[in-house]
């Protein structure tokens, strides 16, 4: 029996969480989504899995950069320094178009960088880039797990 893919979403914006959930529903593979609302919460979830000997860490982490308590870059630095977590695939999803953020996250070994676009006409977030990411990138990543 095929095991479910595990996705960890780290984002403090409830509307973004809902948008990601909607996009993920379009995947044609089984997945389990866990949500953390800041880097500390996500780190605690991951460390609990490692400490309990759970062998199924997330296949992919979707990470926002701008969060309270511990932001995405701080979170990335911690997991990249942890022998048990440094291999995790992390995709940054952020509204930050700052070149410094992109360079810093690339140096920390991210798998991809997705800028969350805003539609300024009606002030609602567009889901089309998230849908595209899910359909073309995430689907391929999760499918390759089952080929290994």
Secondary structure by P-SEA (a helix, b strand, c coil): cbbbbbbbbbcccaaaaaaaaaaaaaccccbbbbbbccaaaaaaaaaaaaaacccccccccccccccccccaaaaaaaaaaccccccbbbbbbcccccaaaaaaaaaaccccccccccccccccccaaaaaaaaaccaaaaaaaaaac
